[in-house]
Structures are given as C-alpha cells and as structure tokens.
C-alpha cells in the first residue's frame, strides 16, 4: 500500500511513521509493519512511502468490526498521533471470523464509479477569435480527463483537439465537486484554422464515455482584435540587491526596507494571439491592504520576457504591496485575460516594505511649481500636442552642510505625467541638476502634453553625486515627508501654485472616520501619506465628512 504524506511547514524533518487501525478518531491497534524512520520534505513537496509491511498478516487481539486504516507518527514527546486525512479517501479493514480474517476495502479507488459530469460552463475571460481564452468548468465525480470541442452553429465546423483544448480533474472520491479555469486554444479538426467569431455549441469527443455534459452549453466568440492580447498573471517581479529566494519562499513575501532600491521590473505577460507587437505597459505599485495604487513606471515598446530598469526607492511608502501591470490598446488599458486570483501567485510577487527613516540620505522637497504653455508657433502641427514648460522649485535641507553648500552637481529630476483619461504616461527629465543646501533651486521640464488633458504629476530625483551613475530614483517629498504630487490641466493657460501639504491636515497615525452626508460611517482608516490617494481611489463620487480627534473637514469627490 502506498501512502501520500504532505507536511504543513517548510521544515525538512525526520519522523517515525507507522500504520494503525483506528475507530472514532482513536488508535485501536498498531499494525505489524513496525516504524519507518523517514525524512518528510517541507511543503509543498509530496512524499510517498510504501508501508505495505503492515498488511502481511491479520492483526491480533482486535474484535470483529470495521476499522479505518491510518498512518500515524511519533510527536516530539514520543506520543503516537494520527495523520489528518479526508474521510472520503480513508481505506478500511474489516476483521472477521473472530479475529482470524481480514478484508480490506477502498484501496486505489476501487469503490469509485469513475465517471465525471460537467455541471456548468462559464467564461473565465473574454473570448476573441484567434486568441487563447479561458472557461470555468464545474465538474462532479471522480478523476478524469478529456478535451472540449466547439461546433459553430452556422457552419457546423468543429474546433478542438486533445492538444489544444484538453482539461483534467483530480478528484479523490465520488461526488467531489470542483471548479477550475481551463485555458483553451481550439483549432479546426480538419485544417488547424483557429476559431472565427460566432456562436458555438460545446461538445465532448464522440467516443468519450467517462465524462458527460449536464446540458447543452454555448459560448460566443468576439471578432479578432487587431492588437496584441496578453495572458499571464498581471503582477510584476521587481528585483532588489538583497533578494534572497530562500527567505522569500520561507516568509511568503519579499522583506524590503523602503530605502532599498527596486532595480528592475519584469512583467509576466505572454502573447495570447498572433499579433506579436510591442506594447506599452504601465506598472502600478498597489497597497494590498487598502487598494491604493500609484503609477511607478511606463514601459514603452515592451515585449514578453523583457526585464526593464526601474531604479525606485519606495520611501516614504511602507506596508504590504504588489506591482500590477496594465497594457495600453486602442480600446483602452487592459490587464490579464483572467482576474489575478486565477493565476498562480508566487511569494516573490508580495512585498512587505518597512520604514527606514535613518536610511534617507538626501530627502528632496518640492516647494513650488508653475506651468507655462508654449506659443502656438511652438506647437506640434496636427498632433494636438505642444510643449509645456513646468518649473519646479526643489530644496534639500541638511544640518550637516552649510547653507548654500553644493550637495550635488549631477542629480537627475524626472517627472511622470499621467493622463488619467487615456492612461498614457509622458516622462520628462532634466540632468546635471545642481542643488545647494537649504536653497530653493528652480529647474524646468518640457514635456510634450496633449491639449485639454488633465495630468497627475509625480516627481522623482536621482542623486548622481560626483558622477556616480547608478539610477536610484527617490520620490520628491512635501515638507511633511509625504509624496509630492499635483494636478496639471493642460488647457493652454499659465498657472502658478504652491505645493499643498494635504497630509498635514490630519496628524500622522491618528484615526480618521469617513461619513456620508446621512451620517453613516463609510470608512475608518489611519492618517498616512497615502490617505488622500486612498480616498480618491476607493470612495464613490459625492460629498463626505472626515473626522478625527483634531480636525473635521468636508471632502468632495
């Protein structure tokens, strides 16, 4: 008899195993096979051991009756404990003839009917012609596998082969029901053409006897898009110098201080259709606790498999984060074919970012900004775009330097201009920036922006001190150490603004309660640098009242 044992921890440890008879959760008798001293590998490895020596003779001093055959182990105190197991798969031993005979039932699925019924079929993704797609299959019964076929209701042509539309269910006992998302790329059974747009009847192969469909199911296939469709989890992996895969897999996340640099970013999309052209991928840093997201990169002309430079230090952000990817198409921004949870998430997709104030060497403050639109003669004819001059007032204040002392001669200032409507990002930068201690230094960016568009602007800088060339960008901050951001409306006018330190309205860490105009509590959260972006991204449109122990304000979205 082969037993499958699975550990619930990552630890590799030796155990003493044996086989026993049990009744009502209690051990009745150790079987005569003795103990097996084996090392059980840490989860998620599956370990199989042959414990057949426990069944070579009838156990003695056991009353007639039916008993469970179980594996058991010695714990740290030497006590024998039953290994947990689903009741449906536990084999039994019947002792008969006053303890002189035994009959074993339920081995190797001998009691299973071995049939499977597909009870429901639903789309798990959008379904386009010539493109991989996913279906949710709900199945009841025992382990089985086959493939789906799709018959066009107008032409009668059939699509789907064992290589292009197969599925399998691994059920350990009868009446087990599960739902899984199955990826399919059906081709014509005669000429290998992909499925065109239309309505299709879902079928099983004619000779299939072990699997059945509960009723007639249909799917609708949309017209083939003219742009790439991407598949795969929409999370990216950002590499940093201290990455330790063993530690990450042990913890289930990447431990990271917010003054460490995320050096590169690797989206995990793959092409799902035959339109294999470069795309623009926007990368968002998403707080997993409150859903607030922040654009951190726009990867132009990206193709699957590419790793791109990122060079981002997350300070002052801290907490649990992930990096989500969306790509631009003529029909707007798209994510994966399926929701994130339907793909296999890895520990390296998760980031636990800890605050490290002492690790910040050159915090840069945005004191002011102004915008001046270029004249009509400077506009790009026929494009709807023109050069916009954005002047930034920056300051670094260090007590270790005299006022006016040059802190850096080679800094780079970069801004991300995010068009909220089109989801397009314009990046502009200025190099060889000189910053003197405790003085406001002005620098001008000249991005090509679209007329009558609204942009969210985030500013970063890299301190290339004395020619050091490594690109490690930090967020430019407000005076209260929150991330400096501002809204820019590119409507052909000139505007001048001081930076609003919104985060200083509430004391950092204090409890803020959000009420609607009927006095109903909507949200409770702690004041943080992400407070406003969190409210903007999670609250519906309307008027709300924000209350804390120190302040009450009205918030209109």
N, C-alpha and C positions, 0 to 999 in steps of 0.2 A: 504494500500500500504506500502511495506517495502522498506526503503531506506538504502543503504550501504554507510557509510561515512568513509573516511580514512584521518587521519591527516598526514601532511608532516614533522612534527617535533616530537621529543621525549617528548615534554612537555604535561602533562595532564592538560587540561584547560576546564573551563565551557564556553559553547556557547549558544546563543539563536538561535534556528533554526525555520524556518517556510517553508511552501510550497507556490510557486508563479507560476503565468503564465508569460512566457517571450516570446519575439519576437525579432529577430535580436540582441540578446545579451543584451536586456534591459528588466527590470521588468515592466510588464503591470499591474498586479493586484496581491495583496496578497490573497491567498485562505483563506477560512473562518475557518481554523482549529486553528488559533492562533499560539503562540510561544511555543516551547518546550525548557525548560532550562535543558541542558544535558551536562555531562562531556564527552569530547572526549579524549579517551586514546591516548597516543603518538604512533607514527608509530613504528613498522609495524602492530599494532593491527587493526583489522577490527571491526567497530562498526555498529550495525544495530538498527534502530529505526522505530517504527510503527507510521507513520504520516497520517494515514487514515482519521483522522477527517477533513482534508482539502477537502474531496470529498463527503461530505454528502449532499451538495446542490449546485445548479448552482450558480457560482459567478455572481454578479450583475455588471451592468454598463460596460460590456465587449462586444465589437462589434463582430458580427459573423465572424468566421475565425478559423484557426488552430494555436494553441499556444503550446509552449513547457511547460511541467510540470517540474519545477526545485525546488531543495532545495536552500535555501538562509540562510545567517547568519548575525548577527549584528557584525560589526567590533568594534575596540576599541573606535571609535568615534561615535558609535551608528548608523552608516550607514548600509543599507541592501546591501549585496554583494552576487552575485550568486556563488554557489559552482561549481567549474570546473567539467565537466563530458564529456566523449566521446560522440560525436554527435550521433553515431550509437545506443546507448542504451537509449537515452532520450525519454521517452513516450510523447505523445501529447494529447491535449484536443481540440476537435472541438466544438465551440459554434455555435448553430443552432437556427432556428426559432426566429430570432430577440432577441437573448439573453435568450430565455426561456428553451433551452435544451442543453445538453452536451453529447458528445460521446468521450470516452477515447480509445486511440489506443496504442499498443506497450507494454502492461503490461505483465510481466513474460514471455517474449519471444514469445508472441502469433503470431508474424509475422515471426518467424524463420522457415526455411524449415526443420531444424533439421536433416540434413544429413552432412556427413563428407567424404572427399576424401583424401586418402593418395597419394600425388603427387610425392613423391620421397623417396627413402630409400638408405642410405649410411652408411658404417661402421663408428662408432664413436670410436672404439677401435680395437685392434687386436682380432681376433676371433679364439679361440682354442677349441678343443674338450674337453668336460667335464669341461668347465670353463665359468663363467659368462662373458657376453660380452654386448656391447652397440651398438645401431643403432641410427642414426639420422633419425627421421621421420618428413617429411614436410607435413602438413595437412592443408586443406582449407575447411571451413564450420563452423557449429555450434558445441556446446559442445556435446561430445560423448565419449564412451569408449568401448573397446573390448580387444581382445588378438590376437597375431600373432601365426601362425603355420608354420612349416618348413617341406617341403616334400623332402626327399632325392631322387635326380633324378635317382639314380641307383637302390636303393632297394625299393623305393616307401613308405618307412616307414615315419610316420608323428610324429612330435615332437611339443610340445607347448600346454599348458593348461591355463585356466583362472588364476591359482595360480602362474604360472611360467613365463609367457610371456605377461602379460597384459600391457595396455597403456591407457592413457586418455588425452583428450584435453579439456580445459575450454575456449571456445570462446563465447563472449557475443553477437555476431551478425553474420549474413550471410556474406560469402566471406572474413571472417577474416582468415589470413594465419599465421601460426607459425611453427617453427622448434624446436624440443626438442630431447634430447638424452634420450633414454629409455634403462634401464637395463633389461637383459633377461637371464634366466637360463632354457631353454626349456627341457622338459623330454618327453619320448615316451608316447603317449596317451594310450598304451596298457600295457606296463610293467615298466614304470617310469625310463627306462635307459636314460642316458644323450646322447647328440648328438655326434656321431663319426665324424671323419674327412670326408670331401666330399663336394659336391655342392648341394645346397638346393634351392627349389622354395619357396618364401614367400607367404603365403596364409592367408585368414581370415576364421573363422568358417563358415561352410556351411549355417547355419541359420542366419548369420549376414545380416541385411537389411539396417541398418542405416549408415554403413561405406562401402566404396568401395576402391579398388586399381586402380590407373590410368592406370597401365600396369603391365606386369609380372616383378617381381623383383627377383633377385637371390643373395645368399651370398655364400662365400667359407669359409669352416671351416678347419683350420690347424690341424695337428696332436697334440695330447695331450702332453704337456711338462712334464718332469719328476721331475720338481722342482716347488716350490710354485709360484703362480701368485697372486699378491696383488692388491686390489682395494681400492678406497677411495682417498680423496684429499692428495696430496703429500706434504702438509705443516704440520709442527710440531708446537706444542704449547710449549713454554719454560716458565716455572713458575719462578717468582721472588718475593721477600719478599713483595714488595709494590703493588702487583697486586690487583686492585680494579675493579671487573667486571662491576659495575655500571658506573664507569668513562670510562672504555674501550669501553663499548657499546654506551655511550654518544658521545665519541670522534670518534669512529670508528677505534681506534688503541690503542696499549699499549704505554703510555708515559714512557720512561725509560732513566735514566742517564747512561752514559757509564761506570760509576764506580760502578753501581749496579750489583749484581751477578745473572746471569741466573742459577738457582739452578738445575732444572731438565728439561728434554726434553721428549715429548710424541708424537711420530709419530702416524698418524691416519689411517694407512693401516689396511685392513682386508683381510682374505683369500678369493680368488675368485674361487679356485678349491679345490679338496680334498687332495692335497699334503700339509699337515699342519705340515711343519717342520720349525725349527728356521732359521732365515736368518740374514745376516749382513746388517745393514742399515747405509749408510753414510749420515750425516747431514751437509748441506751446509748453510752458512749464506750468503744471496743474497741481494745485494743492488738493491732495486726496481727501482731506478732512472737510473742506468747505466748498470744493469745486471751483474756486477762483483760479483763473488761468491768465497767463502772461506770455505774450509773444517774445521769444528769445532769439529766433533765427529764421531767415527765409533762404532756403537753399535753391538757387536758380539752376536750371538745366541739370537736375539730379536724375540719375538712373539707378535702378535697383542694384544693390551690392556696394554702392559708394559710401565711404566714410568721409565726412567733411569736418574741417576745423570749426570749433565753437569758441573756445577761449573765454569762458564765462565764469566769474566768481559770483556765487548767488547772494553774497552779503547785501542787504541785511535780512534776507529771507531765511526762515527756518521752519522745520516741520516735516511732514510726510509729503513727498512729491513724486510725480511721474512726468515723463516728457511725451506729449501726444503730438502726432503728426497728421496734418491735413494737406491735400494737394489741390492745386488750382486747375479747373477745367473751364471750358466756355460756358458751362451751365452752373458755375459756382464752385465753392470749396467742397471737397469730398473727403471722407475718411475711408476706412476699410469697407470691404463688401459686407462684413458682418459686424455686430457690436463687439467691443473689446473682449467682453467676458466669454465669448465663444471660441476665442483663440487660446493657445497655451501660453499663459503668463509665466515669465521666468523671474527668479529673485532679483536679477540684475536690472529689471525694469523698475524696481522700487528704490526710492532714495529717502533715507532719514537724515535730514540736514540739521546739524546742531549749530547753535550760535557761538561764534568765537570773536568777540569784540576785540580782544587783545591782538588778534592776528591781522587787524586792519592797519596798514602802514601809512597810506596816503588817501584818507577819505576826501572825496571831491564834492563840493557843494555847488548846486545850481542856484544862483542868486536872482537872475532875471533872464528874460528872453524877449526878443522883439522880432517882428516879421515885416519884410518889405517886399512887395511884388515887383518884378521887373516890368519895364515898359513894354508896350505892345510890339515894338520893333525887335525885342529880345525873345519873344515867344516863338515856340517851335511850330511853324506853319502847318496847319491841317492835323495836328496831333491832339489838340485840346490840352496840351501841357505847356508849362512855362517855368522858367527858373524862379524859384522863390528864395530870397535871402533870409536866413534865420540866424539872428545874432544871439549868442549865448554868453552870459556872464558867469564865469566859473571862479571858485575860490577854494584854496586848500589852506587850512589853518593848523599849524603845528607849533607847539610851545618850544620844541627843541631847535627851531630855526628863528633867526632874527626876522622881523618884519621887512619884507621886500627882498629877502634872500631867495635866489632861484632854487626851486625844489626840483624841477625837471625841465629839460630843454627838448625832449624828444617824445612827449606824450602824444597820443592819438585820441581824438574825440570823435565818437561815432554816434549817429542817431538813427533810430528806426522810425520811419514814418508809416504808420499802419492805416490804410484806407479801410474804414470799418464796413463800408458798403461792398466794395469789390473784393475785400480780403487781400488785396495786393500790398506789398511792402516795398518802400523805397528806402535804400540805405545810402547815407552820405557821410563822409568823414573829412576831417582835416588833420594833417600830420605836422610833426615838428612843433607841437604846441609848447610854448614856454609858460610856466606857471610860477609866479612869485608868491612867497608865503604871506598870507593874510591880506592879499590884494585881490581885487576883482579884475580878472583878466578876460577880455572880450575876444570871441572868435566867431567867424561866420561860416555857416554851412549853406550850400547852394543846391538843394535837391530839385529834381525835375518833378513837379507835382501836377496833378490833374486839376483843371479848373472846376470850381464849385464843388469841391470834395472836402470832407471832414476827416482829419487825421488825428490819431492818438500818437503822441510822440514820447519816446523813451530815449534817454541819453546815457551813453556809456563812455568810459575812457580807459585807456591802457597806459600805464606809466612806464614808458620805454626809457628808463633813467640811464643817462650816459650811453645811449646807443644800444642798450640791451634789447634784443629784437623779439623776444618771446611775446606772443599776443595773448595777454591775460586781461580781459576787459572786466571792469567793475561797474556797478551801477553808480551813476551820479545821484547824489542824495539831496534831500531838503535839509534845512537846518536842524530838524528834529530826528534826523537819521532815517526817515522814510524815503522810499524810492521816488525821485523827482520825475513827474510825468505832467504833460499838459496837452490840451486840445488845440489844434490849429485848423481854422477854417480857411481854405484856400479860395477866397471869393474875390480876389483882385483888390482887396483893401490892405491897408497897413495897420498893424496892431502892435501895441507895446503892453507888456504885462509883467508884474512881479509874480514870483512863484508862490502859490498858496500852499501853506503847510497844513493841509486838511487834517493830517494825523494828529496835530497838536490840539484839535478841538476837544478830544477826549484824552484822558490820561492813559498812557500805555498800560495795558493789562486789566483795566477796570471793566466791569461788566456793562455791556450796552444792550438794552432791550428795545426791540423794534415793534411798534404798534401801528395798526392801520387806523384810518380815521374813525372807525367804530369802536376804538379802544381795545381791539382784540390783539393779543400778543402774537406776533408773526415769527420773530426770530429772537434768540438770545445768543450773544457772542461776545468775545473779548476784544477790546480795542487793540489794534495792531497796525503795522504798516500796510497790511492788506485789507483793512476794514472797508475802505471805500470801493476798491475794485471788487471785493466780495459782494457788497450790497448791489453794485451796478450789475453784476453778472447773475445774481440769484433772485432779486426782487422783481416782481412784475411792475408794469408801469402804474404810476399812481402817486399819492401823497402819503407819507408815513411820518410818525413821530419817533425820534430816537431819544431815549432817556438813559442817563447814568446817574451816579451819585453826585456828579459835579456839573452836569450840563443837560439841558433839554433843547433839542432843535427840531425843526421841520425839514424833512427831506423829500424832495420832489424828483421823481424819475420819469 
